[in-house]
Amino acid sequence: MKILVCMKQVPQKDAPLKLNEAGTWIREDVSYEVNEPDAYALEEALRQKEKHTGEVVVVTAGPARAQQVLREALAKGADRAIHLEGDGFVGLDAYNTARAIAAAIKDETFDLIFTGLQSDDYGYAQTGVILAEILGWPHATIIMHIEKNEGGIRVKRELEAGFFQFVDVPLPAVLTIQSGINKLRYATLIGIKQAKSKPLRKVAMAEVQSAVGSNLQKIEKLYVPQKSKNTEFLEGSPAEVAKKLVERLKNEVRVI
Amino acid sequence: MADSILVVVEQRQGKLNRVSWETIAAGQAIAAQTGWTLEAAVAGSGVAALAGEVAGKRLAKVYAVESARLEPYTPDALAHGLKGFLEKHPASLVLMPHTYQVRDFVPKLATALGSTAITDAVGYKYEGGKLLFTRQMFQGKFVADVSFVGTGPCFVTFQNGAFRADKVEAAGSAAPVETVNVEVPDGLVRNQPQEVFKEAKQAVDLTQAEIIVSVGRGIKEQKNIEIAKQLADALGGELAASRPICDNGWLPMDRQIGSSGQTVAPKLYLALGISGAIQHIVGMKGAKSIVAINKDSEAPIFEIADYAVVGNLFDIVPPLIEEVKKAKG
C-alpha cells in the first residue's frame, strides 16, 4: 500500500501564545510541534506498511520551520517527504490547502491518504474531506481501525456517545484518523540517522499557485475569549488554598 | 433572490438529533436580527413525519428532502442529495449542528458547491450588515471572528451547546411542509456502512455522578493518577479523564469526558491538570460548579471555572485530600 500522510506543524500545546499587533494571528515566535492527531495518522500508516508492505510518504505545507515535522516522520520510518514550503501556506483556508496538496501530488498514485481528524490550531476538521472531494475519492472520518479486505478496506468509524460503525470503503480513499487509534512509537537513533539521507522534495508556492485561489473565508479578528463566568481565584500556599477550597465546597457548592 | 437561512436538522434512524433544536434556535436568532427568511430541511428516506415535527417551530417552511438512497447515511448520498436540493432552493446561509455526521459530509458538500464552511462556531455577530461567526482557535486559547468572502451558500456548523434548545420559538400555526425528491444516481455511493453498534457495555455511568474528579495531561504519568483517585475517594466522587489520558491507556475509555466520551453535569467537576480543549469542555460545561487546578494561568479551563487555582496540582492535591477528610470528620 502506498500511503500519503498529511501532517501539520502547530504551536506546542502548553506554549504561551501572544497575538500579533494587528490582532489577526498569533506571533510566530513560539515553539512548534507536530499536530497530535497527525502523529497518530503517521503511526497508522507505518503500521499498515509493516503489515502489507508499500511506501509511506509524508507531506506538510508551511514555512521552513515545518520541515521539522517531516524530519521526525522520516526518523520514525516514513520513506520520503514533500514540503510545500513558504509563508504563504500559513494563512490558506482548508479548501486552498487541499488544492495545493492535490496539485503537489498530481503525478503520484496513492492507495490511501491519511490526515489527523483535525488540527490543534484552526480545528476546522475539513482538509481531509475536501481533499477527497477534489480528488474524486471516497472518504471516511474519525477512524479507529483499518483492515484490508477484498474490495478495499474496512474501517471503524467513531460516532458520538460511545457508538461505532464499520464501513467498507473502496480504494483509493482518504481517511481522517482519530487520536488514540494506536500507540505512538519513538524515533530510534538509527532512524534519526537514516532520515538525513531520505528524499525530501520541496514544492514552492509558485509551482502550485495556479491551483490556489483566494480564501473563501477570512479571520477578521483574533482575540482572548471574554470570560463568561465570575471566577474566584484562590491564592496562597498549597495548605491555605486547600483550606479555602474545602470551605467553598462545604458552604457554597455544598458537596461536603 | 431574497436572503434566506436554511437549517438542516439531523436525523438518525428516523429520530431527530436533539442538538438540531439548538441550530433552529440559532437560525431564529439570526433571522430576527437580519430580517432574513428562515426555513428548515430534514433529509432522509420517509422523513415527512419528522418534517412535521420541525414545522411546529417558528419557520417559514420545512422541506422533507427524500430519497431511498439517503438511508443508511453515507457522505456521498447526503452531500449529493443536499447539493441537488440547494441548487433548486438556494439559501444564502446554511446552518447545521457540528455533529460527527455533519463533519463527515459538510466539507464535501461545500466544496461541491464551490463554497466553504465555517465549522464548530460558538456564536455570531451581525455588525454593519455583515455576519461574523465566532469560533474557538488554538484549543480555546483564542476566539476568532470569521467572515465569508465568497457568495455562498455559506455553511456554518454550531458547536453542541452554543445555543439553547429551550429558546426555540414555537409556531403560531405549523409551517408548511414540502416534500422534495432528490435524485441519487446508481453507483454514486461508494462506501458501504454496516450497523451502528456500541462497544462493550459501559462499566461506569458518569452521567449519574454528583462529584467528578477529572485528570488531564497535567497528571504527567500513569502512577500519578493515584492521588486523583484518593481525592475522588475522599470526596465520594468518580474519577474521570480527558481524552489523552484514555488514549494513553492510563484510564479506561469509559471514564472519558468530552465529545467522544460522556457528557456530564455533576454538582462538582474538579479538573486537575486539564487545559480545557473544546472537545473536553463540551462534555462538562453543564456542571453546576467547576473547580480547575492548573499551572498554566492562561489555560482555557479557567474561562469556565467557578473556582480557580493556578498552581502545581502535585503541591495542592495532597493537602486538599487532608482538608476534605478533616471536613468530613
Boltz contact constraints between the chains, C-beta under 6 A:
constraints:
  - contact:
      token1: [A, 14]
      token2: [B, 296]
      max_distance: 6.0
  - contact:
      token1: [A, 17]
      token2: [B, 138]
      max_distance: 6.0
  - contact:
      token1: [A, 17]
      token2: [B, 141]
      max_distance: 6.0
  - contact:
      token1: [A, 95]
      token2: [B, 116]
      max_distance: 6.0
  - contact:
      token1: [A, 120]
      token2: [B, 139]
      max_distance: 6.0
  - contact:
      token1: [A, 121]
      token2: [B, 138]
      max_distance: 6.0
  - contact:
      token1: [A, 124]
      token2: [B, 119]
      max_distance: 6.0
  - contact:
      token1: [A, 125]
      token2: [B, 103]
      max_distance: 6.0
  - contact:
      token1: [A, 126]
      token2: [B, 107]
      max_distance: 6.0
  - contact:
      token1: [A, 129]
      token2: [B, 107]
      max_distance: 6.0
  - contact:
      token1: [A, 129]
      token2: [B, 108]
      max_distance: 6.0
  - contact:
      token1: [A, 130]
      token2: [B, 107]
      max_distance: 6.0
  - contact:
      token1: [A, 130]
      token2: [B, 111]
      max_distance: 6.0
  - contact:
      token1: [A, 133]
      token2: [B, 108]
      max_distance: 6.0
  - contact:
      token1: [A, 133]
      token2: [B, 111]
      max_distance: 6.0
  - contact:
      token1: [A, 138]
      token2: [B, 190]
      max_distance: 6.0
  - contact:
      token1: [A, 138]
      token2: [B, 191]
      max_distance: 6.0
  - contact:
      token1: [A, 141]
      token2: [B, 104]
      max_distance: 6.0
  - contact:
      token1: [A, 159]
      token2: [B, 100]
      max_distance: 6.0
  - contact:
      token1: [A, 160]
      token2: [B, 100]
      max_distance: 6.0
  - contact:
      token1: [A, 162]
      token2: [B, 198]
      max_distance: 6.0
  - contact:
      token1: [A, 163]
      token2: [B, 196]
      max_distance: 6.0
  - contact:
      token1: [A, 163]
      token2: [B, 198]
      max_distance: 6.0
  - contact:
      token1: [A, 164]
      token2: [B, 197]
      max_distance: 6.0
  - contact:
      token1: [A, 165]
      token2: [B, 193]
      max_distance: 6.0
  - contact:
      token1: [A, 165]
      token2: [B, 196]
      max_distance: 6.0
  - contact:
      token1: [A, 166]
      token2: [B, 194]
      max_distance: 6.0
  - contact:
      token1: [A, 167]
      token2: [B, 191]
      max_distance: 6.0
  - contact:
      token1: [A, 167]
      token2: [B, 193]
      max_distance: 6.0
  - contact:
      token1: [A, 168]
      token2: [B, 192]
      max_distance: 6.0
  - contact:
      token1: [A, 169]
      token2: [B, 191]
      max_distance: 6.0
  - contact:
      token1: [A, 170]
      token2: [B, 190]
      max_distance: 6.0
  - contact:
      token1: [A, 179]
      token2: [B, 247]
      max_distance: 6.0
  - contact:
      token1: [A, 180]
      token2: [B, 247]
      max_distance: 6.0
  - contact:
      token1: [A, 216]
      token2: [B, 116]
      max_distance: 6.0
  - contact:
      token1: [A, 216]
      token2: [B, 149]
      max_distance: 6.0
  - contact:
      token1: [A, 216]
      token2: [B, 150]
      max_distance: 6.0
  - contact:
      token1: [A, 217]
      token2: [B, 116]
      max_distance: 6.0
  - contact:
      token1: [A, 217]
      token2: [B, 118]
      max_distance: 6.0
  - contact:
      token1: [A, 217]
      token2: [B, 146]
      max_distance: 6.0
  - contact:
      token1: [A, 217]
      token2: [B, 148]
      max_distance: 6.0
  - contact:
      token1: [A, 217]
      token2: [B, 149]
      max_distance: 6.0
  - contact:
      token1: [A, 218]
      token2: [B, 147]
      max_distance: 6.0
  - contact:
      token1: [A, 218]
      token2: [B, 149]
      max_distance: 6.0
  - contact:
      token1: [A, 219]
      token2: [B, 144]
      max_distance: 6.0
  - contact:
      token1: [A, 219]
      token2: [B, 146]
      max_distance: 6.0
  - contact:
      token1: [A, 220]
      token2: [B, 145]
      max_distance: 6.0
  - contact:
      token1: [A, 220]
      token2: [B, 147]
      max_distance: 6.0
  - contact:
      token1: [A, 221]
      token2: [B, 145]
      max_distance: 6.0
  - contact:
      token1: [A, 222]
      token2: [B, 142]
      max_distance: 6.0
  - contact:
      token1: [A, 222]
      token2: [B, 144]
      max_distance: 6.0
  - contact:
      token1: [A, 223]
      token2: [B, 143]
      max_distance: 6.0
  - contact:
      token1: [A, 225]
      token2: [B, 143]
      max_distance: 6.0
  - contact:
      token1: [A, 225]
      token2: [B, 303]
      max_distance: 6.0
  - contact:
      token1: [A, 227]
      token2: [B, 303]
      max_distance: 6.0
  - contact:
      token1: [A, 229]
      token2: [B, 304]
      max_distance: 6.0
  - contact:
      token1: [A, 231]
      token2: [B, 305]
      max_distance: 6.0
  - contact:
      token1: [A, 231]
      token2: [B, 308]
      max_distance: 6.0
  - contact:
      token1: [A, 232]
      token2: [B, 307]
      max_distance: 6.0
  - contact:
      token1: [A, 233]
      token2: [B, 308]
      max_distance: 6.0
  - contact:
      token1: [A, 234]
      token2: [B, 309]
      max_distance: 6.0
  - contact:
      token1: [A, 238]
      token2: [B, 315]
      max_distance: 6.0
  - contact:
      token1: [A, 238]
      token2: [B, 316]
      max_distance: 6.0
  - contact:
      token1: [A, 238]
      token2: [B, 319]
      max_distance: 6.0
  - contact:
      token1: [A, 239]
      token2: [B, 319]
      max_distance: 6.0
  - contact:
      token1: [A, 241]
      token2: [B, 309]
      max_distance: 6.0
  - contact:
      token1: [A, 241]
      token2: [B, 316]
      max_distance: 6.0
  - contact:
      token1: [A, 242]
      token2: [B, 319]
      max_distance: 6.0
  - contact:
      token1: [A, 242]
      token2: [B, 320]
      max_distance: 6.0
  - contact:
      token1: [A, 242]
      token2: [B, 323]
      max_distance: 6.0
  - contact:
      token1: [A, 243]
      token2: [B, 323]
      max_distance: 6.0
  - contact:
      token1: [A, 246]
      token2: [B, 323]
      max_distance: 6.0
  - contact:
      token1: [A, 246]
      token2: [B, 324]
      max_distance: 6.0
  - contact:
      token1: [A, 246]
      token2: [B, 327]
      max_distance: 6.0
  - contact:
      token1: [A, 248]
      token2: [B, 307]
      max_distance: 6.0
  - contact:
      token1: [A, 250]
      token2: [B, 327]
      max_distance: 6.0
  - contact:
      token1: [A, 253]
      token2: [B, 268]
      max_distance: 6.0
  - contact:
      token1: [A, 253]
      token2: [B, 289]
      max_distance: 6.0
  - contact:
      token1: [A, 255]
      token2: [B, 211]
      max_distance: 6.0
  - contact:
      token1: [A, 255]
      token2: [B, 267]
      max_distance: 6.0
  - contact:
      token1: [A, 255]
      token2: [B, 268]
      max_distance: 6.0
  - contact:
      token1: [A, 256]
      token2: [B, 327]
      max_distance: 6.0
